[in-house]
Amino acid sequence: MKIKYLLCLVFFSNYIMSQSFQDDFESYSLGSYLGSSSLTWTTWSGVTGGNEDVTIGDVNAHSGTQSIYFSSTGGGPQDVVLPFGGE
């Protein structure tokens, strides 16, 4: 009985402590830059809408019709960031 209680306690403590983030790319305009369209996403340099930023597309979408695709465009890969606010 003590083992079951301990396992349940460990399982639920991990569940309570977890964080999650969800974003719906369907809410952005097709062809727009993610960093420029979102209040959450940015780039490492902080300059959105340029070579570092990624565009909203419709290729290989898993669920829904829109997605993002990272590719190298001469100067390096696109590099968007989801800041966690010091966490």
All heavy atoms as an XYZ file, in Angstrom:
661
protein
N       0.815     -1.187      0.000
C       0.000      0.000      0.000
C       0.865      1.260      0.000
O       0.551      2.219     -0.670
C      -0.933     -0.035      1.216
C      -1.856      1.133      1.285
S      -3.033      1.012     -0.064
C      -4.088      2.326      0.312
N       1.975      1.245      0.755
C       2.854      2.413      0.820
C       3.514      2.676     -0.523
O       3.705      3.823     -0.904
C       3.918      2.212      1.892
C       3.373      2.266      3.297
C       4.479      2.089      4.303
C       3.914      2.080      5.709
N       4.965      1.921      6.708
N       3.858      1.632     -1.256
C       4.475      1.783     -2.571
C       3.500      2.453     -3.531
O       3.869      3.366     -4.272
C       4.938      0.416     -3.128
C       6.001     -0.207     -2.247
C       5.417      0.547     -4.554
C       7.342      0.491     -2.306
N       2.260      2.024     -3.547
C       1.253      2.628     -4.426
C       1.065      4.098     -4.097
O       0.973      4.940     -4.979
C      -0.077      1.888     -4.308
C      -0.082      0.525     -4.932
C      -1.438     -0.129     -4.794
C      -1.433     -1.538     -5.330
N      -2.734     -2.190     -5.175
N       1.015      4.421     -2.829
C       0.849      5.812     -2.399
C       2.042      6.652     -2.856
O       1.877      7.747     -3.382
C       0.683      5.884     -0.881
C       0.567      7.293     -0.360
C      -0.591      8.035     -0.573
C       1.629      7.893      0.317
C      -0.691      9.333     -0.121
C       1.524      9.179      0.777
C       0.367      9.912      0.559
O       0.265     11.190      1.007
N       3.243      6.129     -2.690
C       4.451      6.831     -3.091
C       4.481      7.053     -4.604
O       4.797      8.148     -5.070
C       5.694      6.057     -2.646
C       7.033      6.690     -2.996
C       7.177      8.040     -2.314
C       8.160      5.751     -2.614
N       4.139      6.046     -5.368
C       4.113      6.181     -6.829
C       3.082      7.212     -7.273
O       3.337      8.012     -8.165
C       3.846      4.822     -7.485
C       4.982      3.814     -7.408
C       4.539      2.470     -7.980
C       6.217      4.319     -8.118
N       1.925      7.189     -6.670
C       0.890      8.184     -6.998
C       1.353      9.586     -6.646
O       1.145     10.531     -7.400
C      -0.409      7.861     -6.271
S      -1.279      6.450     -6.941
N       1.998      9.740     -5.520
C       2.497     11.045     -5.099
C       3.539     11.570     -6.076
O       3.490     12.733     -6.477
C       3.091     10.938     -3.686
C       3.625     12.227     -3.085
C       2.482     13.215     -2.891
C       4.306     11.943     -1.770
N       4.462     10.725     -6.498
C       5.495     11.132     -7.454
C       4.866     11.507     -8.791
O       5.197     12.532     -9.383
C       6.547     10.011     -7.633
C       7.465     10.304     -8.811
C       7.353      9.836     -6.360
N       3.949     10.695     -9.273
C       3.290     10.963    -10.558
C       2.546     12.294    -10.538
O       2.712     13.129    -11.412
C       2.334      9.826    -10.917
C       1.533     10.098    -12.151
C       2.108     10.001    -13.399
C       0.203     10.480    -12.051
C       1.368     10.270    -14.543
C      -0.545     10.745    -13.187
C       0.049     10.643    -14.435
N       1.727     12.514     -9.535
C       0.922     13.728     -9.479
C       1.750     14.973     -9.181
O       1.426     16.056     -9.653
C      -0.222     13.577     -8.484
C      -1.320     12.693     -8.988
C      -1.601     11.492     -8.371
C      -2.046     13.034    -10.109
C      -2.606     10.668     -8.843
C      -3.048     12.224    -10.604
C      -3.329     11.035     -9.963
N       2.845     14.836     -8.436
C       3.688     16.005     -8.187
C       4.364     16.449     -9.478
O       4.520     17.639     -9.724
C       4.720     15.718     -7.096
O       5.638     14.744     -7.526
N       4.767     15.509    -10.330
C       5.340     15.873    -11.630
C       4.291     16.518    -12.520
O       4.579     17.440    -13.268
C       5.932     14.653    -12.325
C       7.232     14.229    -11.714
O       7.907     15.029    -11.081
N       7.591     12.976    -11.897
N       3.079     16.053    -12.463
C       2.005     16.610    -13.282
C       1.682     18.031    -12.854
O       1.501     18.919    -13.676
C       0.765     15.720    -13.179
C      -0.406     16.225    -13.968
C      -0.424     16.123    -15.353
C      -1.487     16.820    -13.346
C      -1.478     16.594    -16.093
C      -2.554     17.298    -14.063
C      -2.560     17.178    -15.440
O      -3.609     17.663    -16.162
N       1.638     18.288    -11.570
C       1.301     19.608    -11.054
C       2.410     20.613    -11.371
O       2.139     21.772    -11.656
C       1.039     19.536     -9.535
C      -0.246     18.761     -9.275
C       0.954     20.919     -8.919
C      -0.485     18.423     -7.823
N       3.647     20.185    -11.346
C       4.784     21.074    -11.567
C       5.048     21.354    -13.043
O       5.828     22.228    -13.366
C       6.048     20.479    -10.935
C       5.963     20.281     -9.443
S       5.905     21.807     -8.526
C       7.555     22.382     -8.780
N       4.443     20.638    -13.950
C       4.735     20.803    -15.369
C       4.102     22.077    -15.918
O       3.118     22.581    -15.404
C       4.236     19.586    -16.151
O       2.839     19.534    -16.130
N       4.704     22.582    -16.958
C       4.220     23.764    -17.663
C       3.908     23.356    -19.089
O       4.510     22.440    -19.629
C       5.283     24.860    -17.667
C       5.727     25.286    -16.294
C       4.632     25.992    -15.538
O       3.881     26.753    -16.108
N       4.533     25.721    -14.254
N       2.994     24.059    -19.705
C       2.713     23.765    -21.105
C       2.491     25.063    -21.863
O       2.134     26.087    -21.290
C       1.487     22.858    -21.234
O       0.338     23.530    -20.793
N       2.748     25.017    -23.143
C       2.518     26.141    -24.032
C       1.865     25.604    -25.288
O       2.232     24.552    -25.794
C       3.835     26.837    -24.396
C       3.652     27.908    -25.422
C       3.144     29.139    -25.064
C       3.960     27.675    -26.744
C       2.949     30.131    -26.018
C       3.773     28.653    -27.696
C       3.272     29.882    -27.329
N       0.911     26.338    -25.788
C       0.209     25.924    -26.994
C      -0.007     27.149    -27.867
O      -0.328     28.228    -27.366
C      -1.130     25.304    -26.599
C      -1.886     24.714    -27.729
C      -3.140     23.999    -27.240
O      -3.378     23.867    -26.050
N      -3.936     23.553    -28.165
N       0.204     26.996    -29.148
C      -0.018     28.088    -30.089
C      -0.758     27.533    -31.294
O      -0.529     26.399    -31.702
C       1.303     28.705    -30.520
C       1.145     30.096    -31.100
O      -0.004     30.554    -31.256
O       2.157     30.732    -31.407
N      -1.623     28.327    -31.855
C      -2.425     27.921    -32.995
C      -1.974     28.712    -34.211
O      -2.285     29.889    -34.335
C      -3.908     28.172    -32.703
C      -4.811     27.769    -33.840
O      -4.347     27.038    -34.739
O      -5.983     28.169    -33.843
N      -1.208     28.077    -35.087
C      -0.716     28.775    -36.267
C      -1.842     29.153    -37.227
O      -1.649     29.965    -38.121
C       0.350     27.933    -36.976
C       1.589     27.742    -36.155
C       2.023     26.484    -35.813
C       2.310     28.827    -35.696
C       3.157     26.300    -35.045
C       3.437     28.669    -34.922
C       3.866     27.401    -34.591
N      -3.003     28.583    -37.031
C      -4.163     28.950    -37.850
C      -4.598     30.395    -37.559
O      -5.272     31.013    -38.370
C      -5.346     28.025    -37.570
C      -5.062     26.552    -37.737
C      -4.729     26.164    -39.159
O      -5.391     26.643    -40.094
O      -3.787     25.376    -39.336
N      -4.224     30.927    -36.410
C      -4.644     32.280    -36.042
C      -3.800     33.354    -36.719
O      -4.130     34.532    -36.655
C      -4.579     32.457    -34.521
O      -3.243     32.366    -34.061
N      -2.717     32.974    -37.376
C      -1.858     33.926    -38.078
C      -2.192     33.942    -39.561
O      -2.664     32.951    -40.118
C      -0.382     33.555    -37.896
C       0.044     33.480    -36.456
C       0.408     32.270    -35.878
C       0.074     34.615    -35.659
C       0.800     32.199    -34.551
C       0.460     34.554    -34.334
C       0.823     33.349    -33.791
O       1.207     33.279    -32.482
N      -1.914     35.061    -40.206
C      -2.179     35.183    -41.643
C      -1.145     34.400    -42.427
O       0.059     34.477    -42.144
C      -2.131     36.643    -42.076
O      -3.116     37.388    -41.416
N      -1.594     33.653    -43.415
C      -0.720     32.871    -44.281
C       0.270     33.806    -44.970
O      -0.112     34.833    -45.530
C      -1.552     32.120    -45.325
C      -0.845     31.063    -46.141
C      -0.327     29.952    -45.245
C      -1.772     30.488    -47.183
N       1.556     33.476    -44.908
C       2.600     34.287    -45.532
C       3.191     35.349    -44.628
O       4.186     35.978    -44.976
N       2.608     35.569    -43.452
C       3.136     36.581    -42.539
C       4.286     36.012    -41.713
O       4.446     34.805    -41.582
C       2.028     37.095    -41.616
O       1.591     36.064    -40.748
N       5.099     36.878    -41.169
C       6.197     36.460    -40.301
C       5.655     36.164    -38.912
O       4.835     36.909    -38.374
C       7.262     37.544    -40.210
C       8.110     37.653    -41.448
C       7.903     38.667    -42.365
C       9.134     36.747    -41.687
C       8.693     38.775    -43.503
C       9.925     36.840    -42.821
C       9.702     37.860    -43.726
O      10.480     37.942    -44.840
N       6.144     35.083    -38.308
C       5.669     34.670    -36.986
C       6.003     35.714    -35.930
O       5.154     36.104    -35.132
C       6.274     33.311    -36.613
C       5.907     32.755    -35.248
C       4.398     32.540    -35.140
C       6.650     31.455    -34.982
N       7.248     36.181    -35.885
C       7.661     37.154    -34.879
C       6.927     38.480    -34.983
O       6.640     39.124    -33.980
N       6.621     38.894    -36.202
C       5.904     40.157    -36.409
C       4.423     40.032    -36.092
O       3.774     41.015    -35.737
C       6.061     40.621    -37.860
O       7.410     40.836    -38.165
N       3.873     38.839    -36.221
C       2.443     38.625    -36.023
C       2.083     38.243    -34.597
O       0.931     38.337    -34.206
C       1.954     37.505    -36.947
O       2.202     37.820    -38.282
N       3.054     37.800    -33.822
C       2.788     37.261    -32.495
C       3.318     38.173    -31.401
O       4.368     38.794    -31.545
C       3.457     35.892    -32.371
O       3.404     35.433    -31.049
N       2.612     38.227    -30.299
C       3.091     38.945    -29.126
C       4.028     38.070    -28.293
O       4.701     38.552    -27.390
C       1.912     39.397    -28.261
C       0.940     40.379    -28.902
C      -0.242     40.644    -27.985
C       1.645     41.663    -29.270
N       4.080     36.774    -28.594
C       4.865     35.814    -27.818
C       6.203     35.489    -28.459
O       7.224     35.484    -27.800
C       4.067     34.505    -27.645
O       2.775     34.822    -27.138
C       4.756     33.568    -26.690
N       6.224     35.208    -29.743
C       7.439     34.784    -30.444
C       8.297     35.974    -30.837
O       7.789     37.053    -31.128
C       7.080     34.004    -31.704
C       6.391     32.718    -31.446
C       5.045     32.509    -31.387
C       7.003     31.455    -31.212
N       4.787     31.188    -31.136
C       5.966     30.512    -31.016
C       8.318     31.027    -31.140
C       6.217     29.175    -30.767
C       8.572     29.690    -30.903
C       7.529     28.777    -30.710
N       9.609     35.774    -30.902
C      10.542     36.792    -31.377
C      11.719     36.069    -32.030
O      11.646     34.873    -32.289
C      11.015     37.710    -30.228
O      11.786     38.781    -30.777
C      11.799     36.963    -29.177
N      12.806     36.783    -32.311
C      14.023     36.174    -32.843
C      15.159     36.446    -31.863
O      15.028     37.251    -30.952
C      14.393     36.767    -34.221
O      14.674     38.162    -34.055
C      13.282     36.570    -35.228
N      16.294     35.767    -32.054
C      17.434     35.968    -31.138
C      17.891     37.406    -31.142
O      18.255     37.953    -30.110
C      18.599     35.054    -31.503
C      18.428     33.671    -31.005
C      18.232     32.551    -31.766
C      18.397     33.225    -29.637
N      18.085     31.444    -30.951
C      18.180     31.843    -29.637
C      18.520     33.866    -28.413
C      18.102     31.082    -28.473
C      18.440     33.118    -27.252
C      18.238     31.748    -27.293
N      17.897     38.060    -32.280
C      18.358     39.448    -32.346
C      17.280     40.430    -31.911
O      17.567     41.592    -31.658
C      18.804     39.791    -33.771
O      17.681     39.801    -34.644
N      16.026     39.956    -31.853
C      14.914     40.846    -31.518
C      14.326     41.557    -32.717
O      13.347     42.276    -32.602
N      14.941     41.370    -33.892
C      14.449     41.987    -35.122
C      13.536     40.983    -35.815
O      13.991     39.953    -36.287
C      15.618     42.385    -36.053
C      15.082     42.975    -37.349
C      16.542     43.355    -35.347
N      12.255     41.278    -35.854
C      11.299     40.369    -36.484
C      11.011     40.800    -37.913
O      11.211     41.953    -38.275
C       9.986     40.320    -35.688
O       9.432     41.641    -35.609
C      10.214     39.786    -34.281
N      10.547     39.873    -38.715
C      10.190     40.177    -40.094
C      11.353     40.130    -41.060
O      11.233     40.547    -42.203
N      12.492     39.594    -40.639
C      13.665     39.526    -41.511
C      14.112     38.100    -41.752
O      13.324     37.151    -41.640
N      15.414     37.940    -42.038
C      15.960     36.624    -42.365
C      15.867     35.624    -41.224
O      15.794     34.431    -41.457
C      17.424     36.743    -42.805
C      17.554     37.378    -44.175
O      16.611     37.376    -44.942
N      18.715     37.937    -44.461
N      15.913     36.089    -39.979
C      15.831     35.185    -38.828
C      14.413     34.687    -38.589
O      14.217     33.614    -38.041
C      16.277     35.893    -37.550
C      17.749     35.927    -37.319
C      18.043     36.528    -35.969
O      17.673     37.682    -35.726
O      18.639     35.814    -35.157
N      13.441     35.481    -38.941
C      12.036     35.156    -38.678
C      11.542     34.103    -39.664
O      12.066     33.960    -40.762
C      11.188     36.421    -38.799
C       9.963     36.408    -37.925
O       9.586     35.323    -37.442
O       9.371     37.480    -37.726
N      10.545     33.360    -39.279
C       9.981     32.309    -40.112
C       8.573     32.730    -40.558
O       7.871     33.425    -39.829
C       9.956     30.961    -39.348
C       9.026     31.004    -38.171
C       9.619     29.802    -40.258
N       8.199     32.336    -41.766
C       6.874     32.703    -42.262
C       5.863     31.585    -42.009
O       6.227     30.419    -41.931
C       6.900     33.015    -43.777
O       7.427     31.900    -44.468
C       7.718     34.245    -44.063
N       4.630     31.981    -41.896
C       3.528     31.031    -41.747
C       3.213     30.477    -43.130
O       2.976     31.228    -44.074
C       2.279     31.718    -41.158
C       2.607     32.428    -39.847
C       1.147     30.725    -40.999
C       3.059     31.524    -38.733
N       3.242     29.169    -43.250
C       2.998     28.532    -44.539
C       1.906     27.479    -44.443
O       1.246     27.329    -43.411
N       1.728     26.750    -45.530
C       0.708     25.700    -45.556
C       1.277     24.371    -46.053
O       0.554     23.484    -46.470
C      -0.485     26.121    -46.400
C      -0.130     26.471    -47.835
O       1.059     26.387    -48.195
O      -1.039     26.833    -48.584
N       2.609     24.218    -45.961
C       3.271     22.997    -46.398
C       3.476     22.074    -45.204
O       3.930     22.501    -44.148
C       4.635     23.329    -47.047
C       5.351     22.060    -47.470
C       4.439     24.245    -48.231
N       3.128     20.813    -45.362
C       3.334     19.782    -44.331
C       2.656     20.085    -43.005
O       3.190     19.752    -41.950
C       4.826     19.527    -44.096
C       5.510     18.943    -45.295
O       4.901     18.211    -46.064
N       6.775     19.266    -45.489
N       1.519     20.713    -43.025
C       0.781     20.961    -41.786
C       0.257     19.628    -41.257
O      -0.307     18.836    -41.998
C      -0.362     21.929    -42.030
N       0.470     19.388    -39.992
C       0.049     18.112    -39.393
C      -1.425     18.146    -39.011
O      -2.181     17.239    -39.287
C       0.900     17.805    -38.171
C       0.458     16.584    -37.422
N       0.580     15.313    -37.945
C      -0.121     16.437    -36.221
C       0.100     14.438    -37.077
N      -0.326     15.096    -36.017
N      -1.823     19.198    -38.350
C      -3.207     19.346    -37.912
C      -3.642     20.747    -38.308
O      -3.015     21.718    -37.925
C      -3.290     19.163    -36.393
O      -4.572     19.452    -35.941
N      -4.674     20.860    -39.052
C      -5.056     22.158    -39.588
C      -4.429     22.363    -40.952
O      -3.964     21.415    -41.589
N      -4.362     23.615    -41.392
C      -3.860     23.893    -42.735
C      -2.598     24.731    -42.750
O      -1.998     24.905    -43.798
C      -4.932     24.626    -43.569
O      -5.254     25.862    -42.920
C      -6.173     23.781    -43.721
N      -2.168     25.280    -41.603
C      -1.009     26.158    -41.577
C       0.079     25.597    -40.676
O      -0.188     24.864    -39.734
C      -1.417     27.567    -41.129
C      -2.325     28.219    -42.121
C      -2.711     29.634    -41.767
O      -3.479     30.216    -42.478
N      -2.228     30.214    -40.706
N       1.331     25.968    -41.001
C       2.479     25.466    -40.264
C       3.621     26.460    -40.397
O       3.507     27.476    -41.075
C       2.897     24.106    -40.819
O       3.279     24.246    -42.175
N       4.760     26.143    -39.760
C       5.988     26.891    -39.997
C       7.041     25.891    -40.462
O       6.980     24.717    -40.140
C       6.472     27.660    -38.752
C       6.696     26.742    -37.559
C       5.494     28.770    -38.403
C       7.317     27.442    -36.362
N       7.988     26.366    -41.251
C       9.048     25.514    -41.778
C      10.365     26.277    -41.674
O      10.477     27.398    -42.179
C       8.761     25.152    -43.237
C       9.855     24.338    -43.880
C      10.005     22.996    -43.570
C      10.742     24.914    -44.779
C      11.020     22.240    -44.142
C      11.756     24.171    -45.354
C      11.887     22.834    -45.028
O      12.891     22.085    -45.597
N      11.336     25.683    -41.004
C      12.635     26.316    -40.837
C      13.551     25.908    -41.980
O      13.695     24.726    -42.277
C      13.277     25.883    -39.512
C      12.504     26.346    -38.319
C      11.576     25.518    -37.717
C      12.693     27.618    -37.817
C      10.857     25.943    -36.620
C      11.985     28.055    -36.713
C      11.071     27.220    -36.112
N      14.189     26.915    -42.609
C      15.118     26.615    -43.695
C      16.285     27.595    -43.632
O      16.186     28.662    -43.031
C      14.417     26.723    -45.043
O      14.008     28.055    -45.281
N      17.379     27.233    -44.275
C      18.545     28.094    -44.352
C      18.406     28.966    -45.588
O      18.140     28.474    -46.676
C      19.809     27.254    -44.436
O      20.931     28.080    -44.576
N      18.583     30.258    -45.411
C      18.423     31.180    -46.544
C      19.703     31.974    -46.772
O      19.716     33.192    -46.710
C      17.244     32.146    -46.299
O      17.475     32.812    -45.047
C      15.926     31.437    -46.279
N      20.809     31.294    -46.963
C      22.062     31.956    -47.289
C      22.910     32.352    -46.093
O      24.090     32.103    -46.066
N      22.344     32.994    -45.090
C      23.124     33.457    -43.951
C      22.978     32.587    -42.725
O      23.510     32.889    -41.676
N      22.251     31.526    -42.816
C      22.032     30.650    -41.672
C      20.556     30.322    -41.541
O      19.726     30.838    -42.284
N      20.224     29.485    -40.589
C      18.819     29.071    -40.457
C      17.955     30.155    -39.821
O      18.460     31.066    -39.182
C      18.901     27.859    -39.534
C      20.117     28.112    -38.725
C      21.080     28.832    -39.632
N      16.688     30.039    -40.054
C      15.752     30.917    -39.361
C      15.755     30.506    -37.899
O      15.952     29.342    -37.573
C      14.361     30.789    -39.976
C      14.350     31.313    -41.388
C      13.293     30.662    -42.231
O      12.987     29.503    -42.053
N      12.756     31.401    -43.166
N      15.565     31.449    -37.011
C      15.807     31.179    -35.606
C      14.824     31.955    -34.741
O      15.147     33.034    -34.245
C      17.241     31.579    -35.278
C      17.793     30.852    -34.090
O      17.086     29.995    -33.541
O      18.935     31.135    -33.718
N      13.627     31.423    -34.562
C      12.653     32.095    -33.705
C      12.811     31.628    -32.268
O      13.310     30.536    -32.008
C      11.192     31.871    -34.190
C      10.984     32.528    -35.543
C      10.847     30.419    -34.235
N      12.403     32.475    -31.335
C      12.581     32.221    -29.909
C      11.253     32.404    -29.191
O      10.512     33.351    -29.489
C      13.628     33.199    -29.327
C      13.778     33.017    -27.827
C      14.962     33.055    -30.014
N      10.989     31.533    -28.255
C       9.833     31.667    -27.372
C      10.368     32.007    -25.985
O      10.790     31.127    -25.249
C       9.032     30.359    -27.336
C       7.805     30.347    -26.435
C       6.777     31.367    -26.909
C       7.193     28.966    -26.403
N      10.404     33.298    -25.624
C      10.949     33.686    -24.330
C      10.072     33.158    -23.180
O       8.849     33.162    -23.285
C      10.922     35.200    -24.334
C      10.670     35.607    -25.744
C       9.999     34.447    -26.411
N      10.708     32.719    -22.101
C       9.984     32.198    -20.940
C       9.942     33.213    -19.814
O       9.641     32.861    -18.687
C      10.606     30.897    -20.468
C      10.375     29.746    -21.405
C      11.425     29.176    -22.085
C       9.099     29.265    -21.620
C      11.214     28.123    -22.956
C       8.873     28.215    -22.499
C       9.936     27.646    -23.155
N      10.283     34.458    -20.078
C      10.157     35.496    -19.064
C      11.014     35.271    -17.829
O      10.553     35.466    -16.714
N      12.252     34.844    -17.990
C      13.161     34.651    -16.869
C      12.990     33.338    -16.148
O      13.610     33.098    -15.116
N      12.145     32.469    -16.639
C      11.940     31.161    -15.974
C      13.009     30.200    -16.380
O      13.479     30.198    -17.464
C      10.567     30.582    -16.350
C       9.423     31.427    -15.870
C       9.341     31.515    -14.359
O       9.593     30.509    -13.678
O       9.058     32.599    -13.867
